[in-house]
Amino acid sequence: MAVADGFDAGAHLRAVGRAEVAGGPAGGLLDALGVAPVVLDRDGRIVLWSPQAEALLGYRADEALGRYAARLLVAEQDRDQVLTLFGKVMHGGETWAGVFPVVHRDGSVRWLEFRNMRLQDEHGGRYALGLAVDQSVLRQVEQDLALSVRLIDQSPIGLAVIDTDLRYVTVNEALVHLNGLSAAQHLGRPVREVLSFLDTDAVESSMRLVLATGTPLLDQYTVGRVPADPATERAWSVSTYRLEDSAGTVLGLATSVVDVTERHRVAAEAERARHRLAVIADASARIGTTLDVEQTARELAEVAVGEFADLAAVDILDTALTEVASSTATESMVFRPLIVHTAYPTPAALAADPPGTPVRYGPDRLISRCVRSRRPVLVAHVDDRDLARIAPDEQAAAVLARAGVHSYLAVPLIARGEILGAVDFLRARNPMPFSDDDQALALELASRAAVCIDNARTYQQQRHAALTLQRSFLPRIPATVPGLDIACRYQPAGSAAEIGGDWYDVLPLTSGGTALVVGDVMGSGIQAAAAMGRLRTATQTLAELDLAPDQVLQHLDRITATLEPSIATCLYAVHEEASSRLRIAVAGHLPPVLCRTGQAPILLDLPAGAPLGVGGVPFRTTTIPVGPGDRLLLYTDGLVETRRTDIDARLHRLLELLATPDADLEATCDRLLARLHHTEGHDDVALLLAQVQP
């Protein structure tokens, strides 16, 4: 145990503790020992008798004073030895110490530890002073003290005693090692100086609180870097409690310090792992909410900036958006920047390549190296040379430098073995450099985002292919149709997978009439679009034969049974200008709407028939007279069917909209689509509106 040179720690603490209570109740080691002073004259008679002696030996002062000590306190067989020792002290001036049996007033023998010495007054008179302590009490105190000293010295826990002025009085070797300072650098110095590597205001405040209240502070967690090892962050568990003597006088504080750096490291790693899992869980919910590449890139950047980056930029290989992505990358690559997102307004955003415009990145760019190697690129501390390889040009590099960019990380976007691009992250305001943990988190985010981007990319490619195929099957309406004005629309579904087999057609007949056709192949996707194309071709061929509507549907029924999908609905109507009538047959399709001039629109009550492909069910042709200005609306179910509203309510809404006709057929088509069909709808729509000319 280290103490300040030249003074006793206990005495120092007691002196400090009693500075304000001088004359108060006694206390301390002497009281604990019960030291009893007795004074004898030169003849061996008791001339001074203390209360401690009375407590130790049982005799009151009036019983002991004036009597020979040897006769009163020593057994007969021990008197000669006592007198010999007394003579040596009185005549030889020797000091004697040892253990001797003494007779108690109750007749029992007590073994006392003695310290005897000669005294002399101003007249030359000599006396003998004896200091006596019960041997068993002394041995117990010695044992306790020895145990305390060894406990402090040998304890692996750092221990210290601090006075009421918050100065170190005692420290053990364990604390010397923990603080990285010698004992001499502790003793007599204020806590504020010794623990300058910690938050000393908080440390002193907590210590003064314990001094004032007496309530211990246990297992207080603190983190810092000791001067002897500033590169390593260390953690300690500190407990502080107040020291008092037997009279309750405050002597100071005792502190115990345990190094919990390993526990702190494990807890920090666990916390980082929990944080990573939380970020990944958040990313799973926030990234990929749509099948839009740019939106998915934006969601990735927003998650990353919100968690560990000041700036994030997502760059996709141009080939990944225009064709099948490759598993390899060339030296010089064309990227399409999609999004630049920052945590706060910063000129660093202006240094990035503008989103949306294809840009060729040279092989020396760090993002190019990331894509080419398919591995992350981490530059914990960037310099001017690194900035030149991050930015597109020298001017942009200077902007990044002024913005305070000091750390860089790029990770590849890889999905299903294909390299799609990369996302890079910058730190400027965040003072910590990117770490391996940040890289692991960024890789996980990029991996999840890449799959979402690939899904969106594939979806857009499939949607484009399906739309191209389907639009190629849609007819070009003749410039003039005998006896009719025509308007038509096709609107695809909101999902590529649900682009399907809706079609319309206007076919001139050899008889002079006009066939109006609307159909819907069940199912969706490219297969449905292809089946629709074959049915439309068959319908055109059958129309050349000028068959009745029910006969056309019978032939289409047999053809549909050979297709995949093998079910479709269809409405086939023939307008005969000469006779001013419509002949209509239906195969499981929704009824058309007839708007007669000056009357409310109605749903035509026609035999519904079975869908094409069912087989064995006859179709019927219904003849309806029409006059100038009458309108006929043919449509597919995507116009009126939704997943949330009853079909009858939607058909009623359709009639309401047609009740106020537009002067222009095109305007009516646009209004119906705007009011009834949503762009995110789950079905496509074909719409054909015909008006009988005057």
N, C-alpha and C positions, 0 to 999 in steps of 0.2 A: 504494500500500500504506500503510495507516494504522498508525502505531506510537505508543507513548506519548511525550509531549513530553519532551525532555531526556535520553533515553537510547537506546543502540543495542540493538536487539532481540537481535542475535546475542550481544553481550557480556553482556546480561542473562541469556540462556539458559545461556551457558557458566558464568557466575558461579554461577547456581543449581545447575547440573548438577555443578559441582566443589566445592560447599560441603562435601561429605563426603569428598572425595578430594584434599585439598590436598597438594601435593608429589608427586602422581602423574605419570604420563607426560604430556608436552606434547601439545598439539593445537590446532587452530583455524586461523584464516585465515593468521597469520604463518607457521606451519609449512607450510601448503599453498603459500604463495608462496616459501618458502625464502629469506627475507631474510638477507643476509650483512652484519654490521657490521664495519667496519675503522676503526682510529684511527691518524692520522698526527700526528707532532710538527710544530713550526713550520717545520722544514726539509724536511718532506715524507717523512721516514723512517717506516716502519711500526713502530708501537710496540705495537699490540694487533691480534691476528689470531684470528678466531673459527672454530670448526669449520664453520660455514655458509659462511665464505669459502673454506675449504679444499675443501668439497664443490662450490662454485660455480666456483673458478678452478684447482683442482688442486694448489696449493702447500701444503706442510705448514707449520706455524708456524715451525719452525727454518729453513725455506727463505725465509720471507718477512720475519720480524722483523729490524729494523735496516737493511733495504735501502730505497733510494729507490723509492717506489711508481711514479713516472713512468718510471723505467728498467726496472722489473720488469714492469709491467703495461700500458704504453702503447707503441704502435708509434712509431718515430722521427718519422714525419711528423706525428704528432698531439701531440707532447710540448709544443711551444710553446703550443698552445691550452690544454693541461691546466695548464701552469704559470701561465698568465694567470688561469684560473678559480680556481686554488688561491690565488693572491695576493688575489683579490677576497674570497674567503671568509675568509682568515686576517687580512688587514689591513683589509678594508672591513666585515667582519662580515656580509656578505651570505649568503643561503642560495641554493644553486643546485640545480636539479632538471632532469633531462633524460636523454637517451639518448646513450650514448657507447660506442665500440668498445674492448674490453679484450682483451689477449692472454692466452689460456689457457696453462697450463704445457705442453700438448701442441703449442703453436704456432698453434692455431686462434684466430680472432677471434670473440669473443662480444659481442653487443650487449646491454648491461645498462642497466637503468633505475636512475638514481642519485638519491639525496637526500643533499646535502652541507650541513653546518652547522658552525659554530665552537663549540668547547667551551673552558671556562676552569676551571682548578683553583683551590684556595684560596690558592695562592701567586702567582696571576696568570699562571701558565703557560697558553699557548694550544695547542689541538689542533684537528684537523679530523676530524669523524665522517662517515664515508660509509656509507650504507645502500644496498646493491646488490641488485637482483632481476633475474633473467633476463627479458629483455623478452618473449620468447615465452610464458613461464609467466604473467607479469603480464597480458598481453593475453587469454590464455585465461581466467584467473580473472575479469577484468573482463567479458569476454563472457558467462561463465556467470552472474555476478551480475546483469548487466543483463537477461539472458534470464529469470532467475528472477524478478526484480522485475516485469518486464513481463508475464510469464506470470501472476503472482499478480494484478497490477493489472487486466489486461485479460481475465482468465478469466471466462467467464459462470458458472462454478461457484463457489459460495461457499467461500472458503478461510480458515483461521485457524490461528494457532500459539498453543498453550496451554502454560503452564509446568507444572512438576511440582506446584504448588499448585492447579492447575486454574483459573488466571487467564488471561484473554486478553492476549496479547502483541502479536499482529498479526492484523488482519482486512482483507480486501479489500472493494471497493465492492459486489461481488456479494453477499457475506454480509450487509453492511449493509442492502441492499435486501431480502434474503430474510427477515431477522429483524425488519425494520421498526424498527430502532434505529440511531442514529448510531454512528460509530466511537468517539466519546468515551464513549458509553454501554456500549461493549464493553471498551475497553482498561483493564487493571489491575483489572477486576472479576471476581469468581468466576463460573464457569459457572452455578452455582445461581441467582444473581441475574439474570443476563442471560436465561437460558432458563426463567424462572419459569412460562411458559405451557405447558411440557412436564412430563413426569414426571421431575423433576430427580433423584430418588433413583436411578431406572434409568439416567439419563444419566451421573451421576457414577460409579455402580458399573461401568458398561461402560468408562469412561475409565480408572479405576484398574486395571481388569483388564488393559487394554492396556499401561499403564505398568509393571505388575508382570511381565507375561509376554512383552511384545514381540510378541505375536501380533495382527496387525491385525484389526479388525472391519470388514467390507466390506458395503456396501449394506444398512445397517440401516434398517428402515422405521419412521418415526415420524409421528404425526398430531397436529395442534394448531391453535390459533388465535392469531395474533400480535396483540399489543396494538394495532397500527396498523389492523387489520382484523378485529375480533373476530367479525363476522358470517359470515366465510367460513372453512370448514374447509380447512386446507391439509395437504399431505403432503410429506415430504422423505425423500430417500435419503442417509444419512450414512455416511461411511467414516472410520475413525480409525486412525492408525498412530503408532508411537513414533518420536521423533527422537533420534538419537545422534550424537556427534561422531566424529572419526576414531579416537579411542581407545576408543570404545564407551561413553562416559559418556552417561547418559540426560539429555537436555536438556528434554524435554517431549513434547508431542503435536502432530500436525498433523491437521486435520479438513477433509474436503471435503464440501460440502452441495449437493445437486441438488434443485431444486423438481420434484417429480413429482405435483403436484396434479392435472393433467389425466389422467395415467395412473391415479392413484388414483380419480378420478371415473369414468373409463371402467370400471375394474375393479369399482368399487362398483356401477355400473349393471348390469354383466354379472352380478355376484353376485346383485343383486336380481332380475334376469331369470331366472337359474337357480333362485332361491328361488321365484319365482312359478310357474315351470314345475313345480317339485317339489310345491308346494302344490296346483296344479291336477291334477297326476297323482295325488296322494294323494286329492284330492277325488273324482276320477273313480272311484277304487276304493272309497271309503267312502260316497259319497252315492248313494242310489238302489239300495240292496241289496235293498229290498223294494218291493212295490207298496202301501205304506201311507203316507198323506199325513203323519201325525204323525211316524212314524219317519223319513221323509225329511227333514222339517223339523229333527228332532233331530240327524240326521247333519250337516246343513249348519251348525247352530249349533256343534256339537262341533268341526268342522274349523276354523271361523273363530276360535273362542275359543282353540284350540290354536295358532294361527298369529299373529294380530295384534290380537285384541280381548280386553278383559277381561270383556265381557258381550255376548251376542247374543240377540236376540229375533226370532222369526219370526211375522208376522201375516198371515193369509190373509183375503181378502175373503170374507164369508159367502156371497155369491152364487156364488163360485167352487166352493164345496163343495156347494151345494144346486141349482145350475142351471148352464147354460152361461155361462162367464165372458164378460165384455164387453171390448171394445177400448178403452172409455172409462170414466171414473170420475166420480161425481157429487161435489158439494161436501161433503156429509155422507155418510160411508160407514160401513157396519157391518162390522167386522173380527171375526175369530175368532182370538185369540192361541193359538198352538199350542205354543210352547216358549220358555222363558227359560233360558239356560245361562250359567254364570259360570266363570271360571278359578279362582276361590277363593271362599270364603264371604264374602258382602258384603251389606249391607242394600239395596244398589241393586237386587237381584233383587226385593225386596218392593215396590219402586216401580213395577214393571211391571204391566200389566193381567193378571189371573189367567187362565192358559191354559184353553181349552175353553169359555169363556163369551162369547157374542157381545157386542160392545161397539161403540157408535156413537162414532166419532172425529170431532171437530169439524174444520172446514176450516183452523183455525189450527195444528193439530198438524203437526209437521214430517213425520211419516210419511204424513199425508194429502196434504201437498204433494208428497211423493215419488211417491205412487201417482197423484195427479191429473196431474202433469206427466210421469210415466213417466221421470223423470230422477233421478239421485242427488242427495242433499242432504248437503253436507259443511260442518260447522262445526268448524274446526280448534281454536278456543279458545272454549268456551262460557262465557256469563255467565248471570246470574240470569234474564234475559229469555229466553234460549235454553232453559234448563232448564224454564221454564214451558211451552214449546211442545213439549218432549220428553216430559214426564211427564203423566199423566192429570189431575192436580190439583195444587194448591199444596202440599199435604202431601207428596205424592210427589216434587215438585220439591225440597223441603227435604231429603228423604232422599237424593236424588241428590247434592245439594251436600255433605252431610255425608260421603257415601261417597267424595268426591274426584273425581267425574266432571268431566273437563276437555275432552274431545273427543268429537265425535259424527259418525256417518256412517250414512246410510240409503240403500239401493239397492232399486230395484223388482224384483219377480219377474215377468218377462215370458216367456211361452212361446207360440210360434207366433202372435205378434201379439196375444195376449190378456194383459191385466194380471191377475195372480192375487193380488198382495199386495205385501208388502215385508219386508225384513229390516233391522233397525237394530243398530248396533254402538256400544259405549261404551268409553272408556278412562278408567281411574282410577289404578290402580297403575302402569301403563305410562306413563312421563313424556312420551313423544313424542306430539305431536298427529298425527291422521290426515293423510296426505299424498295427493297425486295418485296416487302409486304404490299406496298402500293402496286408494284408490277403484277403480283399474283392476283390482286383484286381487279386490276385493269384487264388482265387476260380473261378472267372469268366474265366480266361485263362484256368484253368484246366478243367472246365466244357465243354468249347468249344473244347478243345483238346481231351477230353475223347470221345466225340461223333465221332470225326474224327478217333481216334484210334480204336474205336469200329467198325466203318464202314470199316476201313482197315482190322481189324481182321476178321470181318464177310466175307469180300470180299475174303481174303486169304483162309478161310475155305471153302467157296463155290467154289472157283477156284480149290482148291485141290480135293474137292469131284467131281466136274465136270470132271476134268482131269482124276481122277482115274476111274470114270465110263467110260469115252470115251476110254481111253487107254485099258480098259478091253475088249472093243468091237473090238479093232483093231486086225487084224489077225497076226498069225505067218506065215511068208512066208515059204513054203516048202523048204527044203534044195536043192532039185533039181526039176526043172520044165521042162518038156519035150520040147526041142527045143527053150527054152528062157532063157536069163539071166535077172534077176529082181532086181531092186532097188526101194525102196519106203521110203517116209518120211511123218510124220505128225507133224505139228507145231501148237500149240494152239494160240488163239488170245491173245492180250495183256490184255484184260479185262475178268474177270471171268464170267460176265453176257453174254459175247459174245462168250464163248466157246460153240460150237454148234455141228451140225450133219454131219460134213465132214467125209467120210470114204473111204477106198480102200479095195480091196480084190483080192486074187489070188486063183482060185478054180480049182482043177483038175476035168476033166469031164470023165464020163464012156466011152466016145467014143475015149479017148486018147488025146483030145484037152485040152486047158487051157482057163478058163474064166478070163478076166481082168475087174475089176469093179471099178468105181469111182462114188461116189454120194455125195449129199449135201442136207440135210434136211433144209428147210427154218426155220428161227428163231434161237434162241440161248438159252444157259443155259442148265440146267439138263434135261428139257423136250425134247429139241431137241436131246440131246445125247441119251435119252431113246428111242425116236422114231427111231433114226438112228440104234440103236441096234436091234430093231424089224425088220426093213427093211433089215438089213444085214443078220439076221437069215433067213428071208423069201427068200432072194436071194440065200443063200447057199442051202436051201431046193429045190428051183426051179432048181438050177444048177444040182442037182442030177438027174433030169428028162431028162437032155440033150436036153432041148428045144432050139428053135431058139432064137436069141437075141430079136427080136420084140415080141415073145410070152412071154418071161420072163418079159419084160417091161409091157405088158398088164396085167399080173397077179399082178405085183408090183403096177400098177396104182390103181387097185381095193383095194388092201391092204392099200395103202397110204391114200385113202379116209376115212378110219376108224380110222386113227391116229390123234394125236394132237401134233405138227402141222401136217396139212393134205396136205402139198405141199412139193415136193422134186424134185431135178433134178438127172439124172443118165445117165451114159454111160456104156453100157454092150458090151464087145468085146470078141470074141472067136477066139483063134489062133489055126489053124489046121496045125500041123507040117507036116502031110503026104501030104497035098495039097498045102502047102506054101501060105496060104491065111488067111486073117482076115475077119470075119463077124462082123459088128458093127451096133448097133442100139442106137439111142440117144433120151432121154426124156428131152428136154429143157436144155441140158447141153452144156457148152462151147466145141467147136470142138477140137479134139486131134491134136497133131502135129506129122507128119510123117517125119522122117529124113532118106532118102534113101542114101545108100552109094555113096559118090562122088557127091551128089546133095544138093542143098539148102533145108533147112527144109520148110515144107508147112503146113498150116492149112487145114485139110481134109474138103472138101465141102460135108457135109452130111445133110440129112433131119433132121432139128433140133427137130421136134416133140414137143409135149406139155409136161409140167412138170407132174410128177406123181401126181395123186390125182385130176387132172382136170376132167378126165373121158370123154369117148365118142370120143376120138381122136386116130386114128390108128397110130401104129409105123411101121417103115420100116427098114429092114435089108439091109445093103450095104456090098458088098463083094469087098475086096481090096487085090491084090496080094502083097506078100512081099518076099524079098530075104535075104540071109545071110548078117548080119551086119546092116540091117535096124533097126531103133529104132522107138518106138511109145511112146509118152508122153501123159499120162492122168493126169488131174489136176482139182482142184476145183477153184472157182472164187476168193478165197482169195489170190491166187498167183498173179493175174494180175489186180484185181479191186482195185482202191483207190478212195478216195473222191475228189481228186484234179486233176487227170489226166484222159484223155479220154481213154476208153477201147481199142480202135483201136491202139492208140499209145503204150499202154502197151503190146498188143499182138505182135506188131511189134518189141518191145524190146525183148520179149521172143524169137522170131525167130532169132534175132541178136545173142543172147547168145547161142542158139543151133547151130548156124552156125559154131562155132569152138568147135567141140565135144571133150570131155575128153576121154582118153583111158578107164577110169574107170567110170561105171555108178554111183557109189556112189559119186564120186567127182562132177559129173554133177548135181546130186540132191542138193548137198550142195551149189554149186555155184549158182544155180537158187534161192534157198531160201535166200542166202546172198545178192544177187543183187536185188531181186524183193519183198521179204516179210520182213517187219520190225517187230521187237519183240513187238512194241507198236501198231501193226496193229489191226484193228477192226474186223478181221475175221480170222478163222482158215484155215489151208491149208492141203489138202491131195494131195500127189504127187506119181505117179506110172510110172516108166520108164522101158520099156521092150525092149530087143534087141534080134533079131533072131540069133540063133547060126548057125555057118557054117554047 
